[in-house]
Amino acid sequence: MDLQSGTLYWPTTVSKTPEYPELAEDLTCDALIIGGGSSGAQSAYRLAKQGLKVVVVDKRTIGGGSSSTNTALIQYAGDKSLTELTASFGEETAVRHLKLCEQAITDIEEACANIEDQADFIRRDSLYYASTEQDIPALKQEHAILTKHGFKVDYWDEKQITGLYPFRKAGALYYSNDAEMNPLKYIYGLFEQVESLGGKIYCNTEITDKTFEQDQAVFKTKNGHTITAKYVIMAAGYEQAEITPNKNATITSSYVVITKPVSDFTSWYKRALIWETARPYLYMRTTQDNRIIVGGMDQDTDQSLSRDAKIEQGRNMLMNAFHAMFPDIDAEPEYALGAFFAGTIDGLPMIGRNEEYPNCFYIMAYGDNGTVYNMNLSKIVTDVITKGESPDLDLYLRTKPKPLAKQAR
């Protein structure tokens, strides 16, 4: 899958990219993780901390998939509101999911504490504004159910918004204690800790075949080596949707522009994360080196040629949208890209379990909060592996993936 095209920003923020070898021997381990992105890194980190012998392989470079284009708005509220999730799954289940996501942000913060530069993790608030006046009743309903369950969120009217921002919106929810980070620094930092705990990480190592036996799985690489493991986590990111197709998964295209450094953020109250009620939605955040990331303009296409043909158009539309909201901020585009984005129809990420070999798990953290979902799902899978169970597994285990296809990541 051609995951993204354009000019990438995050790789330029890493002063020294870690190097990982290609697998050149047969190995035996406790847990094999296939995929060196966000889900693979967080799974490997949690399992290695529990004392398991971990091996990670990726057919590309580590962090070279969707993690290089992750805009890393770290939030617990997602594409589907708590009100919508309640209508689909019931209030108890919906709240449980949001509480797990809220805790995952704290878990990510704690993981960043041991990473160089803390992966540029910083707590930020979020402004979620009504795209039209017709969205106000739904926002107020959402505010009521969120505050009922103890989430720290305020409802702001037009006067409050215009008193703090240079744009006018009819209403908004203002969430406290979300966050932003550098996703590539995070992945590299987690893998550095995995290595310090005895884990092994390999790039350019493609899995081409597998055999499930009674108490172990044997995976064969393209160059003929084997990895024998008791537990397997398929953490192939968006490409998992191709490997194990699921009717709940969707693939669309999205666009991002990153500006040159900006000198003055006076009009951007607390440099909060900003997004809106419209679907697809516009979103924006700032970076540690004072750039602005603006994303959105999603297109309903899973064809890379169609996606890439609109990168320039997407860049211009995103910058126009930004300047309409912040006319006083002098921002010029420097990086622009188009990328595939995976979501779910029902609004929840998914964990799969192989029917032939229950010790093989599939992490499918699809949705706008992929980093948060990956921390959440990796904790659950780690508990199942190390403790035999997790009280939260049933919330996301709604899939029965087909057997592993060839050319898996």
C-alpha positions in Angstrom: 0.0 0.0 0.0 1.3 3.4 -1.0 0.6 5.1 2.3 1.6 8.7 1.7 3.2 11.1 -0.8 4.5 14.6 -0.6 7.1 16.3 1.6 7.4 14.8 5.2 8.1 17.0 8.2 8.6 14.7 11.1 11.8 13.0 9.7 13.5 16.4 9.6 13.0 16.9 13.4 15.1 13.9 14.3 18.8 14.7 14.5 20.0 11.1 14.3 17.7 8.5 12.8 18.4 5.1 14.6 19.6 2.3 12.4 18.2 -1.2 12.6 19.5 -4.3 10.8 17.8 -6.7 8.5 17.2 -10.1 10.1 20.0 -12.4 9.2 19.4 -15.5 11.5 16.7 -17.7 12.8 15.3 -16.5 16.2 13.1 -17.8 19.0 11.2 -15.3 21.2 8.3 -14.9 23.6 6.5 -12.4 21.4 6.9 -11.4 17.7 5.5 -8.1 16.7 5.0 -7.5 13.0 5.1 -3.7 12.3 7.5 -1.0 13.4 5.0 1.9 13.7 3.0 3.3 16.6 1.1 0.1 17.4 4.2 -2.0 17.2 6.3 0.3 19.3 3.7 0.7 22.1 3.1 -3.1 22.1 6.8 -3.9 22.2 7.4 -1.4 24.9 4.7 -2.7 27.2 5.6 -6.4 26.7 9.4 -5.8 27.2 8.6 -3.9 30.4 6.8 -7.1 31.6 10.0 -9.1 31.0 9.1 -10.8 27.7 11.7 -11.5 25.1 10.4 -9.4 22.2 11.3 -9.3 18.5 10.0 -6.6 16.1 10.1 -6.8 12.4 9.0 -4.4 9.6 9.2 -4.7 5.9 10.1 -1.0 5.6 12.3 1.2 7.8 11.2 1.5 11.4 8.7 4.4 11.6 8.5 4.6 7.8 4.8 4.0 7.4 1.9 6.1 8.5 3.8 7.2 11.7 5.8 9.6 9.6 2.6 11.5 8.7 0.8 11.2 12.0 -0.3 14.7 13.1 -0.4 13.6 16.7 -3.2 15.5 18.2 -3.5 13.4 21.4 -7.1 13.5 22.5 -9.6 11.2 24.1 -12.6 12.5 22.2 -12.9 11.0 18.7 -14.6 11.2 15.4 -17.8 9.7 16.9 -19.0 11.7 19.9 -19.8 10.1 23.3 -23.5 10.7 22.4 -23.2 8.8 19.2 -21.2 6.0 20.8 -23.9 5.8 23.5 -26.6 5.4 20.8 -24.6 2.5 19.2 -23.2 0.7 22.2 -25.0 1.9 25.3 -23.8 4.6 27.8 -21.8 2.3 30.0 -19.7 0.9 27.1 -19.2 4.3 25.5 -18.1 6.0 28.7 -15.8 3.0 29.4 -14.1 3.5 26.1 -13.6 7.3 26.6 -12.2 6.7 30.1 -9.7 4.2 28.7 -8.6 6.8 26.1 -8.3 9.5 28.8 -6.0 7.2 30.8 -4.0 6.3 27.7 -3.0 10.0 27.3 -1.5 9.8 30.8 0.2 6.5 29.9 1.7 8.1 26.9 2.9 11.0 29.0 4.6 8.6 31.4 6.2 6.7 28.6 7.5 10.0 27.1 9.2 10.9 30.4 12.0 8.5 29.7 12.5 9.5 26.1 15.0 12.2 24.9 13.2 15.6 24.6 10.1 13.7 26.1 9.1 13.3 22.4 8.0 16.9 22.5 5.0 15.8 24.6 3.1 18.8 26.0 -0.4 19.0 27.5 -2.8 21.1 25.4 -6.4 21.9 25.7 -8.8 21.4 22.7 -11.3 23.7 21.1 -14.1 21.7 19.3 -16.2 24.3 17.6 -19.6 24.2 15.9 -19.2 24.3 12.2 -22.8 25.6 11.8 -25.4 26.9 14.2 -27.4 23.7 13.6 -24.6 21.8 15.5 -25.2 23.7 18.7 -27.9 21.4 20.2 -25.7 18.3 19.7 -22.7 20.1 21.3 -24.8 21.0 24.3 -26.0 17.4 24.6 -22.5 16.2 24.3 -21.4 18.6 27.1 -24.1 17.3 29.3 -23.1 13.6 29.1 -19.4 14.4 29.3 -19.8 16.4 32.5 -22.2 13.8 33.9 -19.3 11.3 33.8 -16.6 13.6 35.2 -14.8 14.6 32.0 -13.2 18.1 32.3 -14.9 20.0 29.5 -16.7 23.4 29.3 -19.3 24.7 26.9 -18.4 28.1 25.4 -20.8 30.4 23.7 -20.0 32.8 20.8 -19.0 35.7 23.2 -16.5 33.5 25.0 -15.0 32.3 21.8 -14.6 35.7 20.2 -13.2 37.0 23.4 -10.2 34.7 23.1 -9.8 34.0 19.3 -9.9 36.1 16.2 -12.7 34.0 14.6 -16.4 33.9 15.3 -18.2 30.5 16.0 -21.6 30.0 17.5 -20.4 27.6 20.2 -17.7 25.2 21.2 -16.6 22.6 23.7 -13.4 23.3 25.4 -11.6 20.2 26.6 -8.8 20.3 29.2 -5.6 18.3 29.3 -5.3 16.8 25.9 -1.8 16.8 24.4 0.4 17.1 21.4 3.7 15.3 20.6 6.3 14.3 18.0 5.1 10.8 16.9 8.4 9.8 15.3 10.5 10.8 18.3 8.0 8.8 20.4 8.4 5.6 18.3 12.2 5.8 18.2 12.3 6.5 22.0 10.1 3.5 22.8 12.2 1.2 20.6 15.4 2.5 22.3 13.8 1.4 25.6 12.8 -2.0 24.1 16.4 -2.6 23.0 17.7 -1.7 26.5 15.4 -4.3 27.9 16.8 -7.0 25.6 14.4 -6.7 22.7 15.5 -7.0 19.1 14.3 -4.8 16.2 14.7 -5.5 12.5 13.8 -3.4 9.4 13.6 -4.5 5.7 12.4 -7.9 7.0 9.2 -9.0 5.2 7.1 -11.8 6.5 6.0 -14.1 3.7 4.6 -17.3 5.3 3.6 -18.7 8.6 2.8 -22.0 10.4 0.7 -22.3 13.5 1.5 -25.2 15.7 0.0 -26.3 19.0 1.9 -24.0 21.3 4.0 -21.8 18.9 3.9 -19.9 15.7 6.7 -20.1 13.1 7.0 -17.1 10.7 9.2 -17.2 7.6 10.9 -14.0 6.2 11.4 -13.2 2.5 15.1 -14.0 2.8 14.4 -17.5 4.3 14.9 -17.0 8.0 12.4 -18.1 10.6 11.1 -16.6 13.8 9.5 -18.9 16.3 7.2 -17.2 18.9 4.6 -18.2 21.5 2.7 -14.9 21.0 2.3 -12.8 17.8 1.0 -9.3 17.5 0.1 -8.1 14.0 0.7 -4.3 14.2 0.6 -3.4 10.5 -1.2 -0.1 10.9 -3.5 0.9 8.0 -2.2 -2.0 5.9 -3.8 -4.4 8.3 -7.1 -3.5 6.5 -5.6 -5.2 3.4 -4.1 -8.2 5.2 -7.3 -8.9 7.2 -10.2 -7.2 5.5 -13.0 -6.1 7.9 -16.3 -4.6 6.9 -16.1 -2.1 9.8 -12.8 -0.6 8.4 -12.8 2.3 6.0 -9.9 3.8 4.0 -10.0 7.5 2.8 -7.4 10.1 1.8 -6.5 13.1 3.9 -4.2 16.1 3.4 -1.8 18.0 5.7 0.2 21.2 5.4 3.0 22.2 7.8 4.0 25.8 7.8 7.3 27.6 8.2 8.0 28.7 11.9 5.7 31.4 13.1 6.9 34.2 15.3 3.7 35.3 17.1 0.9 33.1 18.5 -0.7 35.9 20.6 -4.2 35.4 19.0 -4.1 31.6 19.4 -5.4 31.1 23.0 -3.1 28.6 24.8 -2.1 27.2 21.4 -5.0 24.8 21.9 -5.7 22.0 19.5 -8.6 23.0 17.2 -11.1 20.9 15.3 -14.8 21.1 14.3 -18.1 19.3 14.2 -18.3 19.0 10.4 -17.4 15.7 8.8 -14.8 15.6 7.3 -13.3 18.1 9.6 -10.6 20.7 9.6 -8.0 20.5 12.4 -4.9 22.4 13.5 -2.2 22.4 16.1 1.2 24.0 16.7 4.6 22.3 17.1 7.5 22.5 19.4 9.5 24.5 16.8 6.6 27.0 16.4 5.1 25.6 13.1 1.4 25.1 12.4 0.0 21.8 11.3 -3.3 22.1 9.4 -5.1 18.9 8.2 -8.3 17.7 6.7 -10.0 18.1 3.3 -10.6 14.3 3.3 -11.4 12.6 0.0 -13.4 9.4 -0.3 -10.7 7.6 -2.3 -8.4 4.7 -1.6 -6.5 5.2 -4.8 -3.0 6.7 -4.3 -2.9 8.3 -7.8 -6.2 10.2 -7.2 -5.0 11.2 -3.8 -1.6 12.5 -4.9 -3.0 14.5 -7.7 -4.8 16.7 -5.2 -1.9 17.5 -2.8 -1.3 21.0 -4.1 -5.0 21.7 -4.1 -5.3 20.4 -0.6 -2.4 22.5 0.6 -4.0 25.7 -0.8 -7.4 24.9 0.6 -6.0 24.1 4.0 -3.9 27.3 4.1 -7.0 29.4 3.0 -9.0 27.8 5.7 -6.4 28.6 8.3 -6.0 32.2 7.2 -9.8 32.7 7.3 -9.6 31.8 11.0 -6.3 33.5 11.9 -5.9 36.4 9.5 -3.4 38.0 11.8 -0.9 35.1 11.8 1.7 35.3 9.0 2.1 31.6 8.1 3.5 30.2 4.9 3.4 26.5 3.9 6.6 24.5 3.8 5.6 20.8 3.8 2.5 19.3 2.2 1.4 15.7 1.8 -1.5 13.4 1.1 -1.9 10.2 3.1 -4.3 7.3 3.5 -6.4 7.4 6.7 -8.1 4.3 8.2 -11.3 4.6 10.3 -14.1 2.5 11.5 -17.8 2.8 10.7 -18.9 2.3 14.3 -16.2 4.6 15.8 -14.3 2.2 17.9 -10.8 0.7 17.2 -10.6 -3.1 17.0 -8.6 -6.1 18.3 -8.7 -9.3 16.3 -7.7 -12.8 17.3 -6.7 -15.5 14.9 -9.1 -18.4 14.8 -6.3 -20.9 14.1 -4.0 -19.6 16.8 -5.6 -17.5 19.6 -2.2 -16.3 20.7 -2.0 -14.2 17.5 -3.6 -10.8 18.0 -4.4 -8.1 15.4 -4.2 -4.5 16.6 -6.4 -2.2 14.4 -6.3 1.2 16.0 -8.2 2.9 13.2 -9.6 6.3 13.8 -8.5 9.9 14.4 -6.9 9.1 17.7 -4.6 6.3 16.5 -1.8 6.9 18.9 -4.2 6.9 21.9 -6.0 3.9 20.6 -2.7 2.0 20.1 -1.7 2.7 23.7 -5.1 1.5 24.9 -5.1 -1.7 22.8 -1.5 -2.5 23.5 -2.2 -2.4 27.2 -5.2 -4.8 26.8 -3.2 -7.3 24.6 -0.3 -7.2 27.1 -2.6 -8.0 29.9 -4.1 -10.9 28.0 -0.6 -12.2 27.2 0.9 -11.7 30.7 -2.1 -12.2 32.9 -4.4 -14.4 30.8 -7.2 -11.8 30.6 -8.2 -8.2 30.4 -11.6 -6.8 31.6 -11.5 -4.5 28.6 -10.9 -7.0 25.8 -14.6 -7.6 25.1 -15.0 -3.9 24.3 -12.8 -4.1 21.2 -12.7 -7.8 20.3 -15.4 -7.8 17.7 -13.5 -9.3 14.7 -12.5 -12.7 13.4 -9.7 -12.0 11.0 -9.0 -14.3 8.1 -5.6 -16.2 8.1 -2.5 -14.1 7.5 -2.1 -13.2 3.8 1.2 -13.2 2.0 3.3 -10.0 1.9 2.2 -9.1 5.4 4.1 -6.3 7.1 
